[in-house]
Amino acid sequence: MDGGHVSVADSDKLKYPLLPVVHSEEVPCEQQTVGQHLQTIFTPKNCYIALGPLLCTVVCLCVRLGGDGTTTARNMLGVLVWIFAWWLTEAVPMPITSMSPLSLFPLFGITSADDVASSYMDDVIALVLGSFVLALAVEHYNIHRRLALNITLVFCMEPLNGPLLLLGICATTAFISMWMHNVAAVVMMMPVATGILQRLPSSSSSSSSPTEMVPPAVGKFCRAMVLGVIYSAAVGGMSTLTGTGVNLILVGMWKSYFPEADPISFSQWFFFGFPLALSIFVMLWGILCVLYCPKGSGEALSPYLHNSHLRRELEILGPMSFAEKMVLSVFGGLVVLWMTRNITEDIPGWGYIFDGRVGDGTVSVMMATLLFIIPNNIKKGEKLMDWDKCKKLPWNIVLLLGAGFAIADGVRTSGLAEILSKGLVFLETAPYWAIAPTVCLIAASITEFTSNNATTTLLVPLLIEIAKTMRIHPLLLMVPGAIGAQFAFLLPTGTPSNIVGFTTGHIEIKDMIKTCLALKIAGTAFLSVLMPTLGGV
């Protein structure tokens, strides 16, 4: 022990300060405090941060609502404005904003801390967590890439057919997006698509203006491929509960507002969502073929594309390992259990054995747990998954879902929903065939400027009250609003998937606009037909 003694070497080190010394004559501190300090305080981001509580204060002090319990409802409206101001401006990271109901709701007397915390962990959240763990396992073992290459190889025939190859890429993306988040599906499939496009001269030319040397059909096919990947992921995610957070928010709000009603199961949503997604997908493929795959495109692409490239990629992956087979088995078992838990009223499914106490989240967590038990046969004692591999879990989506459920509960319990519904009495006489497409288009317009989940969280509680006013089943309006919120096709910033496609350099905003307008109209038309028919069943 050295006690209090300091060596000569240590004393020399102490002569050099840890931070640089700033002399007062070099930097005029008085001038900095007046000019530069004000600039650092009044930045646009800081103004956006102050905007949320400022708007909340204005609402709480100035807005007057009619009815009983107006104080709680007014406070809920103020908090709602605060949260959405931060969500829209992204002044605070979205996951942090999503946790704000945990503090704001008790402080403003909206609900207790225990009640709001329960919204952040229920069966829907468990469904999401288990699904994400399985998706990470699929990604870790490159199963998604093997699946994509095998399916695409089926459509890459000789002689080459451009529309058929495009169909293979789009169908693969839509299928993957059915079982994992849209953004993850796009991130997985975009390298496969760009790997094929790298064989084309538009990617390999070193000329300063390569587009002048590329046949028009080749350039159009590149745009069709990228647009197909980003839009197919959005369409495929509509068909299952796990495909997108919007569907999960819808199911959670239905359970929150109507706890006495039967919950929406995975199979029930699939029997409606899959026909809808399939109809929109066929229309998407047709639009891309008409706009970007003219007659004779196969002949223009044949010199550059052939299935030997895909076979070479598969050879690099090698044969399927034991770990890959086990992950696929667990994944397949999960899908079967989801689909058979609750089939029909006459055929109740295996969930009947447990008297309705088991949900889709129960199965999701149970099957995800198996991944931490089954060995991978790669290294002794190593399992298919460990917690280090789960560090990429998208907790931001989990928190956003929890915030959506908490807001839905707050709007309902505070009486704000009932007060807002009084201004919607005029809709009682409006025909459903007119208001359902309108709701879908309104949601599709709002979602271009904010996130899909935020749009759904804002609109669905209002649509529930509109449905009560019109005396129709709430899902007949909730579903069009939620589906419309997923039509964020127009702008590159509409969704992270759009950004991934736009950054490839193959598409421009005008390409997205041309495809998006036709796709939104077609999607709204299909939804308007299927909702009162198949949706009613």
C-alpha positions as CSV (number, residue, x, y, z in Angstrom):
1,M,0.0,0.0,0.0
2,D,1.3,3.4,-0.9
3,G,-0.7,5.3,1.7
4,G,-0.7,9.1,0.9
5,H,2.6,9.0,-0.9
6,V,2.7,10.3,-4.5
7,S,5.6,9.3,-6.7
8,V,7.6,11.6,-8.9
9,A,6.1,10.1,-12.0
10,D,2.6,10.6,-10.7
11,S,3.3,14.1,-9.7
12,D,4.5,14.9,-13.2
13,K,1.2,13.5,-14.6
14,L,-0.8,15.8,-12.3
15,K,0.8,18.8,-14.0
16,Y,-1.1,18.0,-17.1
17,P,-4.9,18.6,-16.6
18,L,-7.5,16.1,-17.9
19,L,-9.3,18.9,-19.7
20,P,-7.7,21.7,-21.7
21,V,-7.2,25.0,-19.9
22,V,-9.1,27.9,-21.5
23,H,-7.7,31.3,-20.7
24,S,-10.1,34.1,-20.3
25,E,-8.3,36.5,-22.6
26,E,-8.5,33.9,-25.5
27,V,-12.3,33.3,-25.3
28,P,-14.7,36.1,-24.3
29,C,-17.0,34.2,-22.0
30,E,-19.3,37.2,-21.6
31,Q,-20.0,37.4,-25.4
32,Q,-20.6,33.6,-25.5
33,T,-23.3,33.8,-22.8
34,V,-25.3,36.4,-24.7
35,G,-25.1,35.1,-28.2
36,Q,-24.0,31.5,-28.5
37,H,-25.7,30.2,-25.4
38,L,-29.0,31.5,-26.6
39,Q,-28.5,29.7,-29.9
40,T,-27.8,26.5,-28.1
41,I,-31.0,26.9,-26.0
42,F,-33.5,28.0,-28.7
43,T,-32.8,25.2,-31.2
44,P,-35.7,23.8,-33.2
45,K,-35.5,20.5,-31.3
46,N,-35.7,22.3,-27.9
47,C,-38.7,24.3,-29.2
48,Y,-40.4,21.0,-30.2
49,I,-39.7,19.6,-26.7
50,A,-41.3,22.6,-25.1
51,L,-44.2,22.4,-27.6
52,G,-45.7,19.3,-26.0
53,P,-46.1,20.6,-22.4
54,L,-47.1,24.0,-23.7
55,L,-50.0,22.6,-25.7
56,C,-51.0,20.5,-22.8
57,T,-51.1,23.5,-20.5
58,V,-53.2,25.5,-23.0
59,V,-55.7,22.6,-23.3
60,C,-56.0,22.1,-19.5
61,L,-56.5,25.9,-18.9
62,C,-58.5,27.0,-21.8
63,V,-60.5,24.1,-23.2
64,R,-64.0,23.5,-21.8
65,L,-65.7,20.2,-22.3
66,G,-69.3,19.4,-21.6
67,G,-70.6,16.5,-19.5
68,D,-69.7,14.8,-16.3
69,G,-66.1,14.3,-15.2
70,T,-64.9,17.0,-17.5
71,T,-61.7,17.6,-15.5
72,T,-60.4,14.1,-16.1
73,A,-61.4,14.2,-19.8
74,R,-59.8,17.6,-20.3
75,N,-56.6,16.4,-18.7
76,M,-56.6,13.3,-20.9
77,L,-57.0,15.5,-24.0
78,G,-54.1,17.7,-22.8
79,V,-51.9,14.6,-22.3
80,L,-52.9,13.2,-25.6
81,V,-51.9,16.5,-27.4
82,W,-48.6,16.4,-25.5
83,I,-47.8,12.8,-26.5
84,F,-48.8,13.3,-30.2
85,A,-46.8,16.5,-30.5
86,W,-43.7,14.6,-29.4
87,W,-44.5,11.7,-31.7
88,L,-45.1,13.9,-34.7
89,T,-42.0,16.1,-34.2
90,E,-39.8,13.3,-32.8
91,A,-38.4,15.9,-30.3
92,V,-37.9,13.0,-27.9
93,P,-37.1,9.5,-29.1
94,M,-40.3,7.7,-29.9
95,P,-39.6,4.8,-27.3
96,I,-39.2,7.4,-24.6
97,T,-42.4,9.3,-25.6
98,S,-44.1,5.9,-25.6
99,M,-43.3,5.5,-21.9
100,S,-44.7,8.9,-21.0
101,P,-48.2,7.6,-20.1
102,L,-46.6,5.7,-17.3
103,S,-45.8,9.1,-15.6
104,L,-48.3,11.5,-17.1
105,F,-51.5,9.5,-16.5
106,P,-51.1,9.2,-12.7
107,L,-49.8,12.8,-12.3
108,F,-52.8,14.2,-14.2
109,G,-55.3,12.0,-12.3
110,I,-56.3,9.9,-15.4
111,T,-55.6,6.5,-14.0
112,S,-53.5,4.8,-11.4
113,A,-49.9,3.7,-11.9
114,D,-50.8,0.0,-11.7
115,D,-53.6,0.3,-14.2
116,V,-51.5,2.1,-16.8
117,A,-48.6,-0.2,-16.3
118,S,-50.8,-3.2,-17.0
119,S,-51.3,-1.9,-20.6
120,Y,-47.6,-2.5,-21.3
121,M,-47.8,-6.2,-20.7
122,D,-50.7,-8.3,-21.8
123,D,-51.4,-11.2,-24.2
124,V,-50.8,-9.1,-27.3
125,I,-47.4,-7.9,-26.0
126,A,-46.5,-11.5,-25.2
127,L,-47.5,-12.4,-28.7
128,V,-45.1,-9.8,-30.1
129,L,-42.2,-10.7,-27.9
130,G,-42.4,-14.4,-28.7
131,S,-42.7,-13.7,-32.4
132,F,-39.7,-11.4,-32.4
133,V,-37.6,-14.0,-30.7
134,L,-38.5,-16.5,-33.4
135,A,-37.8,-13.9,-36.1
136,L,-34.4,-13.3,-34.7
137,A,-33.7,-17.1,-34.7
138,V,-34.7,-17.2,-38.4
139,E,-32.5,-14.3,-39.2
140,H,-29.5,-15.7,-37.2
141,Y,-29.5,-19.0,-39.1
142,N,-30.0,-17.4,-42.5
143,I,-33.3,-19.3,-43.0
144,H,-34.9,-16.3,-44.6
145,R,-32.2,-16.1,-47.2
146,R,-32.4,-19.8,-48.0
147,L,-36.2,-19.6,-48.3
148,A,-36.0,-16.5,-50.5
149,L,-33.5,-18.0,-52.9
150,N,-35.4,-21.3,-53.2
151,I,-38.7,-19.6,-53.9
152,T,-37.2,-17.2,-56.4
153,L,-35.4,-20.0,-58.2
154,V,-38.8,-21.6,-58.9
155,F,-39.8,-18.4,-60.8
156,C,-36.5,-17.8,-62.6
157,M,-37.1,-20.1,-65.6
158,E,-35.7,-20.4,-69.0
159,P,-36.5,-18.5,-71.1
160,L,-36.6,-15.7,-68.6
161,N,-40.0,-14.1,-67.9
162,G,-39.7,-10.7,-66.3
163,P,-43.2,-10.5,-64.7
164,L,-42.9,-14.1,-63.4
165,L,-39.5,-13.3,-61.8
166,L,-41.0,-10.1,-60.3
167,L,-43.9,-12.2,-58.9
168,G,-41.4,-14.6,-57.3
169,I,-39.6,-11.8,-55.4
170,C,-42.8,-10.1,-54.4
171,A,-44.5,-13.3,-53.3
172,T,-41.5,-14.3,-51.2
173,T,-41.4,-10.9,-49.5
174,A,-45.1,-10.9,-48.8
175,F,-44.9,-14.4,-47.3
176,I,-41.9,-13.5,-45.0
177,S,-43.7,-10.3,-43.9
178,M,-46.7,-12.4,-42.8
179,W,-44.7,-13.8,-39.9
180,M,-42.4,-11.0,-39.0
181,H,-42.4,-7.2,-39.0
182,N,-42.5,-5.4,-42.3
183,V,-39.2,-3.6,-41.9
184,A,-37.4,-6.8,-41.0
185,A,-38.9,-8.5,-44.0
186,V,-37.7,-5.6,-46.3
187,V,-34.2,-5.6,-44.7
188,M,-34.0,-9.3,-45.3
189,M,-35.3,-9.3,-48.9
190,M,-33.7,-6.2,-50.3
191,P,-30.2,-7.7,-50.4
192,V,-31.7,-10.6,-52.3
193,A,-33.4,-8.3,-54.8
194,T,-30.4,-6.0,-55.2
195,G,-28.2,-9.1,-55.6
196,I,-30.2,-10.0,-58.7
197,L,-30.2,-6.4,-59.9
198,Q,-26.4,-6.3,-59.6
199,R,-26.2,-8.6,-62.6
200,L,-27.8,-5.9,-64.7
201,P,-25.8,-3.2,-66.5
202,S,-27.4,-0.4,-64.5
203,S,-25.4,-1.6,-61.4
204,S,-22.2,-2.7,-63.1
205,S,-21.6,0.2,-65.5
206,S,-18.9,2.6,-64.5
207,S,-20.0,5.4,-66.8
208,S,-20.9,8.7,-65.2
209,S,-24.4,8.5,-66.7
210,P,-25.1,4.7,-66.8
211,T,-28.8,5.2,-67.4
212,E,-28.1,6.3,-71.0
213,M,-26.4,3.0,-71.8
214,V,-29.0,0.8,-70.2
215,P,-32.0,-0.6,-72.2
216,P,-35.2,1.0,-71.0
217,A,-36.7,-2.4,-70.1
218,V,-33.8,-3.1,-67.7
219,G,-34.1,0.2,-65.9
220,K,-37.8,-0.2,-65.5
221,F,-37.4,-3.7,-64.1
222,C,-35.0,-2.4,-61.5
223,R,-37.6,0.0,-60.3
224,A,-40.3,-2.6,-60.3
225,M,-38.2,-5.0,-58.2
226,V,-37.5,-2.4,-55.5
227,L,-41.0,-1.1,-55.4
228,G,-42.3,-4.7,-55.3
229,V,-40.2,-5.5,-52.2
230,I,-41.2,-2.5,-50.1
231,Y,-44.9,-2.7,-51.1
232,S,-45.2,-6.5,-50.9
233,A,-44.0,-6.3,-47.3
234,A,-46.7,-3.9,-46.4
235,V,-49.4,-5.9,-48.1
236,G,-48.2,-9.2,-46.7
237,G,-48.2,-7.8,-43.2
238,M,-51.9,-7.1,-43.4
239,S,-52.8,-10.8,-43.5
240,T,-51.7,-11.9,-40.0
241,L,-51.7,-10.3,-36.6
242,T,-47.9,-10.6,-36.3
243,G,-47.2,-9.0,-39.6
244,T,-47.5,-5.4,-38.4
245,G,-47.9,-3.5,-35.2
246,V,-51.1,-1.8,-36.5
247,N,-53.0,-5.1,-36.4
248,L,-51.8,-5.8,-32.9
249,I,-52.9,-2.3,-31.8
250,L,-56.4,-2.9,-33.3
251,V,-56.7,-6.3,-31.5
252,G,-55.5,-4.7,-28.2
253,M,-58.0,-1.8,-28.4
254,W,-60.8,-4.2,-29.2
255,K,-60.0,-6.2,-26.1
256,S,-59.7,-3.0,-24.0
257,Y,-63.0,-1.4,-25.1
258,F,-65.0,-4.6,-25.3
259,P,-63.7,-7.0,-22.7
260,E,-67.0,-8.9,-22.6
261,A,-66.7,-9.7,-26.4
262,D,-64.7,-12.6,-27.8
263,P,-61.1,-11.5,-28.6
264,I,-59.9,-11.5,-32.1
265,S,-57.8,-14.7,-32.6
266,F,-55.0,-15.2,-35.0
267,S,-57.1,-17.6,-37.2
268,Q,-60.1,-15.2,-37.2
269,W,-58.0,-12.3,-38.5
270,F,-56.2,-14.6,-41.0
271,F,-59.4,-15.7,-42.6
272,F,-60.3,-12.1,-43.3
273,G,-56.8,-10.5,-43.7
274,F,-55.4,-13.1,-46.1
275,P,-58.1,-12.7,-48.8
276,L,-57.8,-8.9,-48.5
277,A,-54.0,-9.0,-48.7
278,L,-54.1,-11.5,-51.6
279,S,-56.4,-9.2,-53.6
280,I,-54.3,-6.2,-53.0
281,F,-51.1,-8.2,-53.8
282,V,-52.4,-9.3,-57.2
283,M,-53.4,-5.7,-58.0
284,L,-49.9,-4.6,-56.9
285,W,-48.2,-7.1,-59.2
286,G,-50.5,-6.1,-62.1
287,I,-49.7,-2.4,-61.6
288,L,-46.0,-3.0,-61.6
289,C,-46.2,-5.2,-64.7
290,V,-48.2,-2.6,-66.6
291,L,-45.9,0.3,-65.6
292,Y,-42.5,-1.3,-65.5
293,C,-42.6,-4.7,-67.2
294,P,-43.5,-4.1,-70.9
295,K,-43.8,-6.8,-73.4
296,G,-40.4,-8.2,-74.4
297,S,-38.8,-7.3,-71.0
298,G,-37.7,-11.0,-70.7
299,E,-35.6,-10.8,-73.8
300,A,-33.9,-7.7,-72.6
301,L,-33.1,-9.3,-69.2
302,S,-32.0,-12.7,-70.4
303,P,-28.4,-11.8,-71.2
304,Y,-27.9,-10.7,-67.6
305,L,-30.1,-13.0,-65.5
306,H,-30.2,-16.7,-65.2
307,N,-30.8,-19.2,-62.5
308,S,-27.2,-20.2,-62.2
309,H,-26.6,-17.1,-60.1
310,L,-29.2,-18.2,-57.6
311,R,-27.9,-21.7,-57.5
312,R,-24.5,-20.4,-56.8
313,E,-25.9,-18.4,-53.8
314,L,-27.6,-21.6,-52.5
315,E,-24.3,-23.6,-52.8
316,I,-22.6,-21.0,-50.7
317,L,-25.2,-21.5,-47.9
318,G,-24.6,-25.3,-48.1
319,P,-27.1,-28.0,-46.9
320,M,-29.6,-27.2,-44.1
321,S,-28.1,-27.8,-40.7
322,F,-29.7,-29.4,-37.7
323,A,-30.2,-26.0,-36.1
324,E,-32.0,-24.6,-39.2
325,K,-34.3,-27.6,-39.3
326,M,-35.2,-27.3,-35.6
327,V,-35.9,-23.6,-35.9
328,L,-38.2,-24.3,-38.9
329,S,-39.9,-27.0,-36.9
330,V,-40.6,-24.7,-34.0
331,F,-41.8,-22.0,-36.3
332,G,-44.1,-24.3,-38.2
333,G,-45.4,-25.7,-34.9
334,L,-46.2,-22.2,-33.7
335,V,-48.2,-21.4,-36.9
336,V,-50.2,-24.6,-36.5
337,L,-51.0,-23.9,-32.9
338,W,-52.0,-20.3,-33.8
339,M,-54.3,-21.5,-36.5
340,T,-56.0,-24.3,-34.5
341,R,-56.5,-22.6,-31.1
342,N,-59.9,-21.3,-32.0
343,I,-61.3,-22.5,-35.3
344,T,-65.1,-22.1,-35.5
345,E,-68.0,-22.3,-33.0
346,D,-68.7,-25.9,-34.1
347,I,-65.0,-26.8,-34.0
348,P,-63.6,-24.9,-31.0
349,G,-60.0,-26.0,-31.4
350,W,-57.5,-27.0,-28.8
351,G,-57.9,-23.8,-26.7
352,Y,-61.3,-25.2,-25.5
353,I,-59.4,-27.7,-23.3
354,F,-58.1,-24.8,-21.2
355,D,-61.5,-23.0,-20.9
356,G,-60.3,-20.0,-22.9
357,R,-57.5,-19.2,-20.5
358,V,-54.9,-19.6,-23.2
359,G,-54.2,-16.9,-25.8
360,D,-52.0,-16.5,-28.8
361,G,-49.3,-14.9,-26.7
362,T,-49.2,-17.9,-24.4
363,V,-48.3,-20.1,-27.4
364,S,-45.8,-17.6,-28.8
365,V,-43.8,-17.4,-25.6
366,M,-44.0,-21.2,-25.0
367,M,-42.5,-21.9,-28.5
368,A,-39.9,-19.2,-28.2
369,T,-38.8,-20.7,-24.9
370,L,-38.1,-24.0,-26.7
371,L,-35.4,-22.2,-28.7
372,F,-33.4,-21.7,-25.4
373,I,-33.7,-25.4,-24.5
374,I,-33.1,-27.3,-27.8
375,P,-29.3,-27.7,-28.6
376,N,-28.0,-26.5,-31.9
377,N,-25.5,-29.3,-32.5
378,I,-22.9,-26.7,-33.5
379,K,-21.1,-26.3,-30.2
380,K,-21.4,-28.5,-27.1
381,G,-23.8,-27.1,-24.6
382,E,-25.0,-24.3,-26.9
383,K,-28.7,-23.9,-27.6
384,L,-30.5,-22.6,-30.6
385,M,-30.8,-19.2,-29.1
386,D,-29.3,-17.4,-26.1
387,W,-30.0,-14.0,-24.6
388,D,-27.0,-12.3,-26.4
389,K,-28.8,-13.1,-29.7
390,C,-31.9,-11.4,-28.4
391,K,-30.3,-8.0,-27.8
392,K,-31.7,-6.8,-31.1
393,L,-35.3,-7.2,-29.9
394,P,-37.2,-4.1,-31.1
395,W,-38.2,-2.8,-27.7
396,N,-39.3,0.5,-29.4
397,I,-42.2,-1.4,-31.1
398,V,-43.1,-3.1,-27.8
399,L,-43.2,0.2,-26.0
400,L,-45.2,1.9,-28.8
401,L,-47.8,-0.9,-28.6
402,G,-48.0,-0.5,-24.9
403,A,-48.5,3.3,-25.2
404,G,-51.3,2.7,-27.8
405,F,-53.1,0.4,-25.4
406,A,-52.6,2.8,-22.5
407,I,-54.0,5.7,-24.5
408,A,-57.0,3.7,-25.6
409,D,-57.8,2.9,-22.0
410,G,-57.3,6.5,-20.9
411,V,-59.6,7.9,-23.6
412,R,-62.3,5.4,-22.6
413,T,-62.0,5.6,-18.8
414,S,-61.6,9.4,-18.6
415,G,-64.9,10.0,-20.6
416,L,-63.1,11.8,-23.4
417,A,-64.4,9.3,-26.0
418,E,-68.0,9.8,-24.9
419,I,-67.7,13.6,-25.1
420,L,-66.1,13.5,-28.5
421,S,-68.8,11.2,-29.8
422,K,-71.5,13.8,-29.1
423,G,-70.1,15.9,-32.0
424,L,-70.6,12.9,-34.3
425,V,-74.3,12.6,-34.1
426,F,-74.7,13.7,-37.7
427,L,-73.0,10.5,-38.9
428,E,-75.9,8.4,-37.6
429,T,-77.8,8.8,-40.9
430,A,-74.7,8.4,-43.1
431,P,-74.7,5.1,-45.1
432,Y,-71.9,2.6,-44.3
433,W,-70.9,2.2,-47.9
434,A,-69.9,5.9,-48.0
435,I,-68.3,6.3,-44.7
436,A,-66.1,3.1,-44.7
437,P,-64.1,4.1,-47.8
438,T,-63.8,7.7,-46.4
439,V,-62.4,6.4,-43.1
440,C,-59.9,4.3,-45.0
441,L,-58.8,7.2,-47.2
442,I,-58.5,9.6,-44.2
443,A,-56.3,7.1,-42.4
444,A,-54.2,6.5,-45.6
445,S,-53.7,10.3,-45.9
446,I,-52.7,10.8,-42.2
447,T,-50.3,7.9,-42.2
448,E,-48.1,9.5,-44.9
449,F,-47.0,12.1,-42.4
450,T,-46.8,10.1,-39.2
451,S,-46.2,6.5,-38.2
452,N,-48.7,3.8,-39.0
453,N,-49.0,2.9,-35.3
454,A,-49.5,6.5,-34.2
455,T,-52.2,7.0,-36.8
456,T,-54.0,3.9,-35.6
457,T,-53.7,4.9,-32.0
458,L,-55.3,8.3,-32.8
459,L,-58.1,7.2,-35.1
460,V,-59.4,3.9,-33.7
461,P,-60.8,5.2,-30.4
462,L,-62.7,7.9,-32.4
463,L,-63.9,5.3,-34.9
464,I,-65.3,3.2,-32.0
465,E,-67.5,6.2,-30.9
466,I,-68.6,6.8,-34.5
467,A,-69.7,3.2,-34.8
468,K,-71.7,3.5,-31.6
469,T,-73.3,6.7,-33.0
470,M,-74.2,4.9,-36.3
471,R,-75.4,1.8,-34.3
472,I,-73.1,-0.5,-36.3
473,H,-70.6,-3.1,-35.3
474,P,-67.4,-1.2,-34.2
475,L,-65.1,-3.5,-36.2
476,L,-66.8,-2.4,-39.4
477,L,-65.1,1.0,-38.9
478,M,-62.1,0.0,-36.8
479,V,-60.7,-2.4,-39.5
480,P,-60.9,0.1,-42.4
481,G,-59.1,2.7,-40.2
482,A,-56.4,0.2,-39.3
483,I,-56.0,-1.1,-42.8
484,G,-55.9,2.4,-44.2
485,A,-53.2,3.3,-41.8
486,Q,-51.0,0.7,-43.5
487,F,-51.3,2.4,-46.9
488,A,-48.2,4.5,-46.4
489,F,-47.0,4.1,-50.0
490,L,-46.6,7.7,-51.2
491,L,-43.5,9.2,-49.6
492,P,-40.1,7.8,-48.9
493,T,-40.4,8.9,-45.3
494,G,-43.8,7.2,-44.9
495,T,-42.3,4.1,-43.3
496,P,-38.8,2.8,-42.6
497,S,-39.4,0.2,-45.4
498,N,-39.9,3.0,-47.9
499,I,-36.6,4.6,-46.8
500,V,-34.8,1.2,-47.3
501,G,-36.1,1.0,-50.9
502,F,-35.4,4.7,-51.7
503,T,-31.8,4.5,-50.5
504,T,-31.0,1.8,-53.1
505,G,-31.0,4.6,-55.8
506,H,-33.2,2.6,-58.2
507,I,-36.4,4.5,-57.5
508,E,-37.5,8.1,-57.4
509,I,-40.4,9.8,-55.7
510,K,-42.4,10.0,-59.0
511,D,-42.2,6.2,-59.2
512,M,-43.6,5.8,-55.8
513,I,-46.4,8.3,-56.5
514,K,-47.5,6.6,-59.8
515,T,-47.6,3.2,-58.1
516,C,-49.1,4.4,-54.8
517,L,-52.1,6.3,-56.1
518,A,-53.3,3.3,-58.1
519,L,-52.6,0.9,-55.2
520,K,-54.4,3.1,-52.6
521,I,-57.5,3.3,-54.8
522,A,-57.5,-0.5,-55.5
523,G,-56.9,-1.3,-51.8
524,T,-59.7,1.0,-50.7
525,A,-62.1,-0.6,-53.3
526,F,-61.2,-4.1,-52.2
527,L,-61.7,-3.2,-48.5
528,S,-65.0,-1.6,-49.2
529,V,-66.3,-4.8,-50.8
530,L,-64.8,-7.3,-48.4
531,M,-65.6,-5.5,-45.2
532,P,-69.4,-5.7,-45.3
533,T,-69.3,-9.2,-46.9
534,L,-66.5,-11.4,-45.6
535,G,-65.9,-9.1,-42.6
536,G,-69.5,-9.4,-41.6
537,V,-69.2,-13.2,-41.6
